[in-house]
Amino acid sequence: MLSSPLFASCTVHGLKQPAIGRNAIVFMRCLADRAKTIESQEKESYQYYTIEPAEQQSKTKGNRNQPTDVALRRISLIDLAKSKLYEAQTFYDEFSGMNEVKIAQNKVIEIQDQLQLVQERRRHILLELTLVRKQLQDIHIELQKATRGEHRYVELIKQEFDVLAREKEKNQIFQIIDQEERELFSHLTAAVKTSHEKERTQANNVKYWSIIASGVGALLGIVATSINYYFRNTQFETIRKAAEESNRKLAIMEQQLVGLETSLGRMNVEWNRYLSEKRIAEQRRVARSPAESWGGYMRRHLARFFRVFIPKA
């Protein structure tokens, strides 16, 4: 007997019966129903995909990647053009001296920023020093009003001592900042002069190089025009020589044609003379010969007829 739980029991039409009993058909139907339910569960739990051939997959991937490749190629070309333009601009700046001008201008801007910061600090210290002096004046007024034996007088003296110390400290700081401001202003003036000198030098360099480039361009233009003129003259000489040679050949051919025409005219005159002499001789012979009779005429033509149409034996 089978002890597996699959064969222990099964449900047919909602009734629970033993797996192996008197009716074996029920058992087979139970197994078929169980197989169908398992197959339907597997179909629901798994998704089936159709695998395309390798060529079709490569085509689809190529079609999908084609716009991306075109975009990447365009981006790479744009980056290459930008890099080339940047290199050209860098070379021009180094060649014309614009880099030194930019360095001097950046130095001027840096010193100007430092000077602004120092001026802000000086204004702040001056404001604090003004407040300290105002406080010191108030203390002096209070001291004039107070008597020497009071406790308040001692407090005012201490406050005056503290304020004087603060005033001295602020005054020293103000002098230091003022000295720093003066030094920065002198540095700014020197940097501005240097920047102007660099700009003037760069402008002169550009002007001189422009003049040199104009001269070189004019010289190259003259050389190119001379070379072009030389080649054109060479071509003209070649064409002229070819024309002279063709004219000479045409003159020779014309002379030959004139000679042929002369010889043909001579031959024509001689041929006409010969024909006229032959005609005159024929006329004389005809005039001397007797007149042909009808019998002779008939015999002559009959003999020609028989000679043409009747074959010889």
Backbone bond lengths (Angstrom), bond angles and torsions (degrees), N, CA, C in turn:
res aa  C-N    CA-C-N  psi(-1)  N-CA   C-N-CA  omega(-1)  CA-C   N-CA-C  phi
1 M - - - 1.476 - - 1.526 109.09 -
2 L 1.357 115.21 148.56 1.459 120.50 -179.57 1.504 108.72 -86.62
3 S 1.369 115.30 133.05 1.464 120.24 -179.45 1.516 113.81 -104.45
4 S 1.363 120.08 5.94 1.467 122.19 -178.01 1.509 110.15 -70.98
5 P 1.341 118.08 146.79 1.462 119.79 -179.73 1.515 112.70 -68.47
6 L 1.384 116.63 -20.32 1.458 119.13 177.60 1.506 111.53 -65.11
7 F 1.349 115.61 -35.49 1.459 120.59 -178.63 1.527 112.37 -94.84
8 A 1.308 118.62 2.58 1.465 120.68 -177.53 1.513 110.68 -70.35
9 S 1.348 115.17 -48.32 1.471 117.20 -178.27 1.509 108.09 -158.42
10 C 1.333 116.12 159.19 1.450 121.69 175.85 1.502 107.48 -151.29
11 T 1.324 115.61 161.76 1.455 121.77 -175.95 1.507 108.50 -109.35
12 V 1.333 115.78 124.02 1.471 122.00 177.80 1.513 107.02 -124.29
13 H 1.369 113.42 114.74 1.467 120.85 -179.95 1.535 110.66 57.35
14 G 1.333 116.62 36.88 1.465 120.80 176.66 1.507 114.19 80.14
15 L 1.350 121.21 3.84 1.466 123.51 179.59 1.504 108.85 -108.89
16 K 1.302 117.46 136.68 1.454 123.67 -179.28 1.521 108.69 -97.97
17 Q 1.357 115.02 117.21 1.462 120.74 -178.13 1.507 108.93 -131.41
18 P 1.344 117.99 162.43 1.458 120.44 178.17 1.508 110.76 -64.77
19 A 1.389 114.94 151.30 1.463 120.49 -176.05 1.513 110.82 -68.50
20 I 1.305 119.94 -45.87 1.469 123.34 -178.12 1.512 106.77 -114.25
21 G 1.287 114.88 110.31 1.459 119.93 179.13 1.512 111.03 -136.94
22 R 1.333 113.37 -149.97 1.458 116.59 -178.01 1.514 111.28 -73.53
23 N 1.349 118.20 -28.22 1.459 119.76 -177.09 1.527 108.81 -106.32
24 A 1.324 116.20 108.64 1.483 120.73 -179.57 1.514 112.25 -76.06
25 I 1.340 118.62 -18.71 1.468 121.61 -178.31 1.524 109.78 -69.22
26 V 1.329 116.70 -36.04 1.464 120.83 178.05 1.509 110.63 -61.75
27 F 1.333 116.13 -41.08 1.468 121.66 178.79 1.532 111.07 -61.85
28 M 1.311 118.75 -42.32 1.458 122.84 -178.74 1.536 110.54 -68.37
29 R 1.360 116.03 -38.90 1.456 119.16 176.97 1.532 111.60 -64.36
30 C 1.312 114.87 -38.97 1.473 119.34 177.48 1.514 111.32 -60.06
31 L 1.349 116.79 -45.21 1.473 120.95 178.82 1.530 111.06 -63.58
32 A 1.341 117.40 -39.65 1.465 120.59 179.76 1.523 110.94 -65.07
33 D 1.367 115.90 -42.67 1.465 119.06 178.61 1.524 111.72 -63.31
34 R 1.348 115.98 -41.35 1.473 120.36 178.35 1.531 111.18 -62.69
35 A 1.332 116.97 -40.42 1.475 120.35 179.47 1.523 110.85 -65.84
36 K 1.372 116.17 -39.69 1.459 119.13 179.36 1.517 111.53 -65.61
37 T 1.336 117.21 -41.40 1.471 119.89 179.30 1.525 111.41 -64.73
38 I 1.342 116.72 -41.01 1.476 120.39 178.65 1.527 110.40 -63.93
39 E 1.343 116.21 -41.25 1.471 119.91 -178.89 1.519 110.90 -66.81
40 S 1.348 117.02 -40.43 1.465 120.11 178.75 1.526 111.17 -65.84
41 Q 1.344 116.94 -37.95 1.472 119.89 177.30 1.523 111.24 -64.89
42 E 1.335 116.27 -41.12 1.461 119.52 178.83 1.520 110.99 -64.45
43 K 1.364 116.11 -39.81 1.462 117.89 179.47 1.518 111.72 -66.11
44 E 1.360 115.84 -35.92 1.453 118.56 178.67 1.526 112.67 -72.22
45 S 1.350 116.92 -34.27 1.469 120.41 -175.60 1.518 112.78 -82.51
46 Y 1.317 119.39 -23.19 1.457 122.36 -178.04 1.523 109.54 -114.83
47 Q 1.356 115.88 142.92 1.456 122.19 175.42 1.516 108.47 -106.15
48 Y 1.288 114.83 132.01 1.455 120.69 -177.96 1.525 108.95 -98.65
49 Y 1.321 114.91 135.59 1.460 122.67 -179.61 1.515 109.21 -119.81
50 T 1.334 114.56 142.98 1.465 119.48 176.45 1.523 108.54 -90.43
51 I 1.304 115.61 126.33 1.465 121.78 -178.97 1.519 107.82 -89.01
52 E 1.324 116.04 121.08 1.447 120.45 179.72 1.521 110.15 -79.09
53 P 1.329 117.25 158.67 1.466 119.80 175.90 1.526 110.93 -64.44
54 A 1.332 114.25 163.21 1.469 119.47 -175.94 1.526 111.60 -65.94
55 E 1.344 116.99 -38.50 1.454 120.05 -179.01 1.528 110.82 -65.35
56 Q 1.385 115.23 -43.57 1.450 118.48 179.88 1.527 111.22 -65.84
57 Q 1.362 116.20 -38.72 1.459 118.96 176.93 1.521 111.56 -62.22
58 S 1.335 116.14 -42.33 1.464 119.37 179.01 1.520 110.93 -64.47
59 K 1.381 116.41 -37.27 1.465 118.87 178.62 1.519 111.46 -65.80
60 T 1.351 115.24 -44.75 1.471 118.44 179.83 1.522 111.23 -63.95
61 K 1.342 115.89 -41.51 1.475 118.67 177.64 1.518 110.53 -63.26
62 G 1.352 116.07 -40.93 1.455 118.78 178.43 1.511 112.64 -63.61
63 N 1.365 116.10 -40.66 1.466 119.20 177.98 1.514 111.87 -66.42
64 R 1.339 116.38 -36.10 1.463 118.94 178.07 1.517 112.14 -70.89
65 N 1.330 115.86 -37.73 1.464 119.42 -176.10 1.517 112.64 -84.34
66 Q 1.352 117.57 -9.73 1.452 119.30 -176.25 1.524 112.53 -64.48
67 P 1.363 121.15 -48.55 1.472 118.83 176.81 1.517 113.55 -61.22
68 T 1.346 115.78 -36.63 1.472 118.89 178.10 1.519 110.86 -64.47
69 D 1.343 116.62 -42.41 1.463 119.84 178.69 1.521 111.09 -63.40
70 V 1.343 117.28 -40.95 1.461 120.35 179.19 1.525 110.58 -63.99
71 A 1.341 116.41 -42.75 1.469 119.76 179.09 1.530 111.31 -64.00
72 L 1.346 115.97 -43.41 1.466 119.10 178.26 1.519 111.26 -63.77
73 R 1.332 116.68 -37.92 1.461 119.63 178.67 1.516 110.82 -65.33
74 R 1.343 116.31 -41.49 1.467 118.90 177.61 1.514 111.58 -63.57
75 I 1.334 116.07 -42.68 1.475 119.33 179.34 1.527 110.58 -62.96
76 S 1.341 116.78 -41.45 1.467 119.66 179.31 1.520 110.85 -64.94
77 L 1.334 118.04 -39.32 1.462 120.44 177.86 1.527 111.01 -65.87
78 I 1.314 117.38 -40.52 1.466 120.50 178.51 1.525 110.30 -64.37
79 D 1.346 116.68 -43.68 1.472 119.85 178.32 1.525 110.81 -63.25
80 L 1.337 116.90 -40.44 1.464 119.91 178.70 1.519 110.87 -63.64
81 A 1.329 117.22 -42.11 1.469 119.98 178.92 1.529 110.73 -64.83
82 K 1.342 116.40 -41.05 1.467 119.06 177.87 1.516 111.95 -63.36
83 S 1.341 116.78 -41.78 1.470 119.93 179.07 1.522 111.06 -64.28
84 K 1.340 116.72 -40.67 1.461 119.71 179.18 1.532 110.81 -65.28
85 L 1.341 116.89 -41.58 1.460 119.88 177.47 1.525 111.57 -63.96
86 Y 1.351 116.10 -39.64 1.467 119.53 178.27 1.527 110.66 -65.18
87 E 1.331 117.37 -41.54 1.466 120.01 177.51 1.522 111.17 -63.46
88 A 1.334 117.49 -40.94 1.466 120.56 178.71 1.525 110.96 -64.37
89 Q 1.342 116.30 -42.89 1.455 119.80 178.75 1.530 111.16 -65.12
90 T 1.343 116.92 -40.24 1.472 120.39 177.99 1.523 110.89 -62.89
91 F 1.335 116.97 -43.07 1.463 120.62 178.52 1.524 110.95 -63.30
92 Y 1.341 116.77 -41.34 1.467 119.47 179.03 1.524 111.12 -65.54
93 D 1.336 116.89 -40.73 1.465 119.76 178.69 1.521 111.33 -63.73
94 E 1.334 116.64 -42.56 1.460 119.42 178.66 1.531 111.39 -67.47
95 F 1.327 116.49 -37.56 1.463 120.22 -177.29 1.518 111.46 -72.07
96 S 1.353 116.75 -39.51 1.461 119.67 -176.83 1.521 113.63 -88.89
97 G 1.346 117.72 -7.51 1.459 120.26 -179.20 1.504 114.07 85.13
98 M 1.325 117.46 14.63 1.464 120.64 179.48 1.520 111.94 -68.75
99 N 1.351 117.41 -26.68 1.468 120.07 178.63 1.525 111.23 -62.11
100 E 1.328 116.34 -42.52 1.471 119.35 178.75 1.524 110.84 -64.57
101 V 1.331 116.32 -37.55 1.464 119.84 178.42 1.526 110.43 -64.83
102 K 1.347 115.99 -42.81 1.470 119.51 179.15 1.520 111.22 -65.27
103 I 1.342 117.53 -39.27 1.474 120.40 178.07 1.526 110.39 -62.91
104 A 1.358 115.62 -43.66 1.472 118.93 178.84 1.529 111.04 -64.53
105 Q 1.315 117.77 -41.05 1.469 120.24 178.45 1.526 111.63 -64.87
106 N 1.348 116.14 -41.07 1.476 118.40 177.00 1.530 111.61 -63.48
107 K 1.339 116.00 -36.46 1.467 118.99 177.58 1.522 110.67 -65.48
108 V 1.329 116.78 -40.47 1.468 120.63 177.57 1.525 110.35 -61.92
109 I 1.339 116.11 -43.93 1.469 119.58 179.91 1.523 110.93 -64.31
110 E 1.353 116.14 -39.81 1.471 119.57 179.25 1.523 111.44 -64.38
111 I 1.332 117.21 -45.28 1.472 120.32 179.08 1.530 110.57 -65.55
112 Q 1.339 115.97 -36.05 1.462 119.11 178.13 1.531 111.30 -64.89
113 D 1.325 117.11 -40.54 1.463 120.11 176.79 1.531 111.00 -63.43
114 Q 1.348 116.08 -43.95 1.467 119.39 177.35 1.524 111.17 -61.28
115 L 1.342 116.30 -40.24 1.463 119.63 179.94 1.531 111.03 -64.91
116 Q 1.321 117.14 -38.89 1.463 119.72 177.41 1.524 111.53 -63.65
117 L 1.355 115.71 -41.69 1.464 118.35 177.44 1.526 111.73 -62.63
118 V 1.349 116.50 -42.73 1.466 119.91 179.38 1.525 110.89 -64.98
119 Q 1.325 116.75 -38.26 1.461 119.24 177.52 1.521 111.68 -64.73
120 E 1.338 116.16 -39.21 1.460 118.79 176.01 1.531 110.93 -62.71
121 R 1.335 116.41 -42.87 1.481 119.48 176.78 1.517 111.36 -62.62
122 R 1.360 117.29 -41.03 1.466 120.10 179.74 1.527 110.98 -63.34
123 R 1.335 116.70 -41.45 1.466 119.27 178.16 1.528 110.64 -63.76
124 H 1.338 115.56 -41.18 1.455 118.77 179.12 1.531 111.65 -63.93
125 I 1.337 117.47 -44.24 1.475 121.32 178.98 1.524 110.50 -65.90
126 L 1.351 116.36 -38.59 1.463 119.32 178.64 1.521 110.62 -64.86
127 L 1.328 116.80 -37.98 1.461 119.61 176.76 1.532 110.70 -64.92
128 E 1.336 116.25 -43.76 1.464 119.13 177.73 1.531 111.11 -63.38
129 L 1.340 116.10 -40.98 1.469 119.45 179.27 1.525 110.76 -64.46
130 T 1.321 117.53 -38.05 1.466 120.96 177.29 1.527 110.85 -63.71
131 L 1.368 116.01 -41.76 1.453 119.42 178.92 1.537 111.16 -65.70
132 V 1.338 116.09 -38.72 1.469 119.63 179.08 1.519 110.08 -65.18
133 R 1.318 117.70 -41.03 1.459 120.62 179.37 1.527 110.46 -67.92
134 K 1.320 116.36 -37.60 1.463 118.75 176.17 1.535 110.62 -63.59
135 Q 1.342 115.70 -39.84 1.463 119.01 177.04 1.525 110.93 -65.07
136 L 1.341 116.43 -38.01 1.462 120.52 178.81 1.525 110.45 -65.65
137 Q 1.317 117.53 -38.79 1.458 120.13 176.63 1.529 111.07 -64.00
138 D 1.313 116.81 -40.00 1.465 119.75 178.45 1.532 110.80 -64.03
139 I 1.336 114.92 -39.49 1.489 118.03 178.16 1.523 110.92 -64.92
140 H 1.349 116.59 -39.71 1.467 118.96 178.63 1.527 111.20 -63.83
141 I 1.308 115.77 -38.19 1.467 119.15 177.48 1.541 110.48 -64.29
142 E 1.342 115.86 -43.38 1.459 119.94 178.48 1.527 111.39 -64.82
143 L 1.355 117.80 -36.11 1.468 121.28 177.66 1.526 111.52 -65.23
144 Q 1.329 115.52 -37.97 1.467 118.29 178.53 1.530 111.37 -65.92
145 K 1.317 115.54 -30.74 1.458 118.75 -179.74 1.533 112.25 -81.23
146 A 1.358 116.97 -30.11 1.478 120.33 -175.90 1.539 110.21 -84.62
147 T 1.357 115.75 159.87 1.463 122.46 176.23 1.513 109.67 -98.38
148 R 1.314 116.42 159.76 1.443 120.24 -173.13 1.523 112.69 -71.07
149 G 1.225 122.02 -27.52 1.455 123.24 -174.78 1.518 114.11 -83.84
150 E 1.281 119.04 -6.91 1.457 121.35 -176.90 1.526 111.46 -82.79
151 H 1.317 113.04 155.47 1.466 118.72 176.45 1.527 111.32 -68.90
152 R 1.311 115.60 -31.97 1.461 120.44 178.12 1.517 111.04 -62.55
153 Y 1.306 118.39 -32.74 1.454 121.74 179.52 1.525 110.47 -65.14
154 V 1.339 115.51 -40.57 1.471 119.22 178.73 1.539 110.47 -64.54
155 E 1.336 115.34 -41.56 1.467 119.18 178.26 1.521 111.31 -62.13
156 L 1.341 115.78 -40.70 1.467 118.98 179.32 1.522 111.15 -65.75
157 I 1.367 116.16 -36.35 1.469 119.31 177.77 1.527 110.09 -63.99
158 K 1.339 116.36 -42.08 1.469 119.64 178.02 1.535 110.86 -63.46
159 Q 1.329 115.04 -43.67 1.459 118.46 178.10 1.534 111.09 -61.86
160 E 1.347 114.37 -39.97 1.466 117.41 178.54 1.517 110.80 -63.43
161 F 1.314 117.49 -39.99 1.463 121.01 179.34 1.539 110.22 -63.31
162 D 1.353 115.45 -45.08 1.473 118.97 178.63 1.528 111.99 -63.29
163 V 1.323 116.07 -41.39 1.474 119.90 -178.94 1.516 110.06 -68.37
164 L 1.349 118.01 -38.12 1.461 120.39 177.55 1.527 111.09 -63.88
165 A 1.361 115.33 -39.85 1.472 118.58 176.91 1.526 111.04 -63.37
166 R 1.324 115.61 -43.09 1.469 119.74 178.13 1.525 110.59 -64.66
167 E 1.352 116.21 -39.20 1.460 118.72 178.75 1.523 111.35 -64.08
168 K 1.328 115.59 -41.34 1.458 119.36 178.54 1.529 111.11 -63.03
169 E 1.346 114.91 -42.76 1.471 119.41 179.47 1.535 111.02 -63.70
170 K 1.348 116.32 -46.31 1.459 120.24 -179.85 1.524 111.39 -64.59
171 N 1.329 115.06 -36.19 1.461 119.53 179.22 1.522 111.08 -65.88
172 Q 1.361 116.20 -41.46 1.466 119.24 176.99 1.540 111.21 -64.20
173 I 1.346 114.39 -42.44 1.471 117.74 178.37 1.525 110.78 -63.02
174 F 1.347 115.77 -40.03 1.463 119.86 179.64 1.526 111.16 -63.58
175 Q 1.348 116.03 -41.17 1.467 119.14 178.76 1.537 110.80 -64.67
176 I 1.347 115.65 -40.94 1.474 118.59 178.73 1.526 111.12 -62.91
177 I 1.349 115.58 -45.64 1.469 119.67 -179.27 1.525 110.53 -66.33
178 D 1.341 116.30 -36.96 1.463 119.26 178.30 1.526 111.30 -65.20
179 Q 1.345 115.09 -40.94 1.464 119.00 177.02 1.537 110.47 -64.39
180 E 1.323 116.35 -40.40 1.473 120.23 178.27 1.530 110.88 -65.14
181 E 1.331 115.88 -38.11 1.453 119.28 178.06 1.524 110.86 -64.81
182 R 1.321 116.18 -40.99 1.467 118.95 178.59 1.524 111.49 -64.48
183 E 1.331 116.25 -42.03 1.462 119.21 178.35 1.531 111.50 -63.63
184 L 1.358 115.12 -42.64 1.471 118.18 178.28 1.527 111.10 -65.11
185 F 1.328 116.60 -35.96 1.457 118.81 178.47 1.528 110.77 -66.14
186 S 1.347 115.23 -41.14 1.473 117.92 176.69 1.532 111.12 -64.91
187 H 1.360 116.46 -41.09 1.469 119.55 175.87 1.530 111.35 -62.24
188 L 1.357 115.59 -39.34 1.466 119.03 178.87 1.525 110.76 -64.13
189 T 1.346 115.69 -41.64 1.465 118.87 178.60 1.532 110.99 -62.10
190 A 1.346 115.57 -44.14 1.466 119.63 178.93 1.527 111.02 -64.79
191 A 1.342 116.46 -40.38 1.466 119.54 -179.84 1.526 111.03 -66.27
192 V 1.355 116.71 -38.74 1.472 119.94 177.65 1.522 110.30 -64.63
193 K 1.337 116.77 -41.80 1.463 119.46 177.01 1.529 111.14 -62.45
194 T 1.331 114.47 -44.03 1.477 118.06 178.86 1.525 110.90 -62.24
195 S 1.346 115.85 -41.58 1.463 119.52 178.98 1.524 111.24 -62.81
196 H 1.339 115.66 -42.21 1.464 118.83 177.92 1.522 111.20 -63.51
197 E 1.339 116.23 -41.35 1.463 119.46 178.16 1.530 111.26 -63.68
198 K 1.349 116.30 -40.51 1.462 119.74 177.93 1.532 110.96 -64.11
199 E 1.335 115.19 -42.31 1.467 118.65 178.64 1.519 111.13 -64.03
200 R 1.331 116.16 -41.81 1.461 119.89 178.50 1.532 110.69 -64.34
201 T 1.341 115.36 -42.06 1.464 118.78 178.51 1.520 111.27 -64.56
202 Q 1.357 115.40 -41.78 1.469 118.73 178.72 1.522 111.25 -64.71
203 A 1.342 117.01 -40.27 1.468 119.70 178.23 1.525 110.95 -64.75
204 N 1.366 116.67 -40.55 1.460 119.40 177.74 1.527 111.16 -65.00
205 N 1.356 115.34 -40.09 1.470 118.25 178.31 1.530 111.34 -62.60
206 V 1.352 114.24 -44.28 1.471 117.86 178.49 1.519 110.62 -62.19
207 K 1.356 116.14 -40.26 1.465 119.63 -179.66 1.529 110.67 -65.52
208 Y 1.349 115.98 -45.06 1.465 118.82 -179.71 1.528 111.46 -65.49
209 W 1.340 115.34 -43.39 1.469 117.87 178.84 1.523 110.98 -66.08
210 S 1.340 117.38 -32.49 1.466 119.43 176.11 1.525 110.89 -65.74
211 I 1.360 115.19 -41.87 1.469 118.39 177.56 1.522 110.50 -63.74
212 I 1.355 115.83 -43.68 1.465 119.23 179.41 1.522 110.91 -63.15
213 A 1.359 114.70 -42.97 1.470 117.81 179.51 1.526 111.29 -64.68
214 S 1.352 116.09 -37.59 1.467 118.96 177.51 1.523 111.03 -64.47
215 G 1.351 115.99 -43.26 1.466 119.01 177.28 1.518 112.66 -62.89
216 V 1.346 114.80 -44.14 1.476 118.43 178.95 1.525 110.40 -64.13
217 G 1.353 116.07 -40.71 1.460 118.92 178.04 1.518 112.21 -63.31
218 A 1.364 115.69 -42.88 1.466 118.55 177.33 1.523 111.42 -63.10
219 L 1.359 115.86 -41.63 1.467 119.54 178.25 1.525 111.37 -62.89
220 L 1.334 115.35 -44.12 1.470 118.62 177.25 1.530 111.21 -63.13
221 G 1.350 116.45 -37.63 1.452 119.30 176.95 1.517 112.03 -63.73
222 I 1.356 116.14 -41.84 1.467 119.72 177.55 1.521 111.21 -63.76
223 V 1.336 115.77 -43.40 1.468 119.66 178.87 1.520 110.81 -63.07
224 A 1.342 115.95 -44.47 1.468 119.18 179.74 1.522 111.05 -64.19
225 T 1.375 116.57 -40.03 1.465 119.72 177.87 1.523 111.04 -65.09
226 S 1.340 116.75 -39.70 1.467 119.83 178.16 1.522 111.19 -64.17
227 I 1.324 115.75 -43.77 1.468 119.13 179.10 1.531 110.50 -63.41
228 N 1.344 115.37 -42.43 1.465 118.96 178.42 1.526 110.82 -63.54
229 Y 1.359 116.49 -41.87 1.461 120.32 178.49 1.526 110.93 -63.84
230 Y 1.344 115.88 -38.99 1.469 119.15 178.87 1.525 110.86 -64.44
231 F 1.324 115.73 -45.78 1.466 118.24 179.91 1.529 111.32 -65.27
232 R 1.329 116.21 -37.48 1.465 118.26 178.25 1.525 111.00 -66.50
233 N 1.342 116.16 -40.86 1.468 119.05 176.64 1.523 111.25 -62.95
234 T 1.345 115.08 -40.35 1.470 118.69 178.02 1.525 110.69 -62.27
235 Q 1.338 115.68 -44.30 1.460 118.68 177.76 1.524 111.56 -64.34
236 F 1.347 115.66 -39.75 1.460 118.67 178.61 1.527 111.20 -63.90
237 E 1.351 116.21 -42.38 1.467 119.17 177.93 1.521 110.71 -62.52
238 T 1.347 115.57 -41.26 1.472 118.88 178.48 1.524 111.02 -62.79
239 I 1.343 115.46 -42.94 1.474 119.06 178.90 1.534 110.49 -66.06
240 R 1.341 116.98 -39.13 1.472 120.29 -179.27 1.529 110.94 -65.97
241 K 1.351 114.98 -42.69 1.468 118.19 178.14 1.522 110.92 -64.17
242 A 1.351 115.86 -41.73 1.464 118.65 177.99 1.529 110.96 -63.17
243 A 1.367 116.56 -38.31 1.470 119.75 178.50 1.530 110.82 -66.81
244 E 1.342 116.64 -42.61 1.465 119.22 177.04 1.522 111.92 -61.76
245 E 1.332 116.15 -42.42 1.464 119.40 178.36 1.527 111.14 -63.21
246 S 1.351 115.29 -41.88 1.468 117.82 178.78 1.520 111.39 -66.99
247 N 1.376 116.69 -37.26 1.473 119.21 176.62 1.527 111.29 -64.58
248 R 1.333 115.43 -39.76 1.475 118.40 178.53 1.527 110.79 -64.10
249 K 1.345 115.45 -43.14 1.463 118.30 177.85 1.525 111.82 -64.75
250 L 1.359 115.95 -37.88 1.459 118.97 177.07 1.524 111.56 -65.13
251 A 1.363 116.82 -38.03 1.475 119.47 177.69 1.521 110.72 -64.45
252 I 1.358 116.29 -42.55 1.476 119.62 177.99 1.517 110.43 -62.47
253 M 1.350 116.14 -44.40 1.461 118.87 178.73 1.524 111.56 -64.26
254 E 1.363 115.75 -36.27 1.466 119.29 178.06 1.519 110.58 -65.27
255 Q 1.353 116.43 -41.57 1.471 119.57 176.29 1.520 111.25 -62.08
256 Q 1.343 115.22 -42.10 1.455 118.43 177.64 1.520 111.60 -63.32
257 L 1.340 116.17 -41.72 1.466 119.67 178.01 1.525 111.46 -63.81
258 V 1.374 116.48 -38.90 1.474 119.77 177.07 1.512 110.97 -63.75
259 G 1.358 115.38 -41.55 1.468 118.52 176.86 1.522 112.04 -63.05
260 L 1.350 114.95 -43.52 1.472 118.19 177.88 1.525 111.27 -62.84
261 E 1.361 114.85 -40.51 1.462 118.02 178.49 1.516 111.44 -63.18
262 T 1.353 115.39 -39.96 1.471 119.31 178.50 1.525 111.04 -64.53
263 S 1.355 115.48 -45.44 1.466 118.89 179.42 1.519 111.62 -64.60
264 L 1.385 115.98 -39.43 1.464 118.89 176.63 1.523 111.72 -64.28
265 G 1.351 117.08 -39.11 1.463 119.55 176.24 1.509 112.18 -63.15
266 R 1.365 115.29 -41.87 1.457 119.06 177.81 1.520 111.60 -62.90
267 M 1.359 114.86 -45.01 1.467 118.82 178.60 1.524 111.00 -63.45
268 N 1.339 117.43 -37.10 1.458 120.23 178.69 1.523 110.90 -65.63
269 V 1.331 116.14 -40.73 1.478 119.82 178.23 1.529 110.26 -63.66
270 E 1.331 115.21 -44.99 1.471 118.66 179.56 1.530 110.52 -64.24
271 W 1.370 115.96 -39.73 1.479 118.50 -179.56 1.533 110.69 -66.86
272 N 1.312 116.10 -39.79 1.469 118.70 176.31 1.514 111.09 -64.37
273 R 1.322 115.10 -39.13 1.466 118.85 177.43 1.528 110.56 -63.11
274 Y 1.363 113.63 -43.32 1.466 117.66 179.66 1.526 111.11 -63.04
275 L 1.345 116.90 -42.76 1.462 120.18 179.55 1.531 111.15 -64.19
276 S 1.345 114.31 -42.64 1.475 116.41 179.02 1.516 111.36 -63.85
277 E 1.328 117.01 -42.47 1.466 119.40 177.91 1.513 111.16 -63.27
278 K 1.365 116.53 -40.43 1.473 120.13 179.31 1.525 110.44 -65.73
279 R 1.339 116.21 -39.04 1.458 119.23 179.66 1.525 110.32 -65.77
280 I 1.353 114.08 -41.53 1.474 117.79 179.95 1.524 110.14 -64.07
281 A 1.353 115.03 -40.68 1.479 118.27 -179.99 1.517 110.38 -66.75
282 E 1.333 117.17 -36.91 1.463 120.27 178.60 1.527 110.89 -67.06
283 Q 1.331 113.59 -40.99 1.459 116.59 177.75 1.520 111.09 -63.43
284 R 1.315 116.62 -40.38 1.470 119.42 177.80 1.537 110.94 -64.08
285 R 1.349 115.85 -41.91 1.465 118.50 -178.92 1.511 110.52 -66.46
286 V 1.315 116.52 -39.98 1.465 119.87 178.36 1.529 109.99 -65.94
287 A 1.319 113.90 -39.80 1.465 116.73 179.89 1.526 111.09 -66.04
288 R 1.323 118.81 -34.08 1.457 121.37 -179.86 1.521 112.59 -77.38
289 S 1.345 119.27 -34.81 1.468 121.97 -176.70 1.529 109.25 -73.84
290 P 1.445 116.74 146.84 1.468 118.66 178.45 1.519 110.31 -71.31
291 A 1.374 113.66 167.06 1.466 118.70 -179.13 1.513 110.53 -75.57
292 E 1.321 117.58 139.36 1.478 123.65 -178.05 1.529 108.63 -75.76
293 S 1.346 114.48 136.80 1.459 119.98 178.67 1.517 109.88 -85.48
294 W 1.394 113.80 169.66 1.448 118.99 178.73 1.512 111.96 -67.68
295 G 1.260 117.54 -33.17 1.476 119.77 177.96 1.512 111.85 -66.18
296 G 1.315 117.23 -44.43 1.471 120.20 177.93 1.521 112.34 -64.59
297 Y 1.382 114.33 -37.88 1.467 118.73 178.26 1.520 111.05 -62.11
298 M 1.366 116.58 -43.46 1.452 121.03 -179.44 1.510 111.40 -66.77
299 R 1.337 116.55 -42.91 1.460 119.87 -179.97 1.536 110.87 -62.59
300 R 1.316 116.05 -40.63 1.463 119.25 -178.43 1.515 110.55 -64.03
301 H 1.315 118.43 -45.31 1.463 120.63 -178.76 1.520 111.83 -72.33
302 L 1.349 119.31 -35.88 1.458 120.94 176.70 1.522 110.66 -65.89
303 A 1.300 116.37 -39.85 1.473 118.98 177.28 1.525 110.30 -62.46
304 R 1.347 118.13 -39.80 1.466 121.02 177.61 1.528 110.64 -66.16
305 F 1.392 116.15 -37.35 1.457 119.61 -179.94 1.513 110.63 -65.30
306 F 1.338 116.35 -47.22 1.464 119.99 179.31 1.516 111.80 -64.63
307 R 1.266 117.51 -35.53 1.485 120.68 -178.26 1.531 110.13 -68.96
308 V 1.367 117.81 -30.14 1.454 120.32 -178.02 1.505 111.95 -88.08
309 F 1.350 119.32 -45.37 1.448 122.47 -169.66 1.535 113.52 -97.08
310 I 1.324 119.68 -24.06 1.484 120.68 -178.45 1.511 107.40 -102.18
311 P 1.327 116.70 117.88 1.489 118.47 -179.22 1.505 111.00 -70.96
312 K 1.343 113.95 155.41 1.449 119.40 178.10 1.514 109.99 -80.42
313 A 1.329 117.87 150.82 1.460 121.71 179.92 1.496 110.75 -73.00
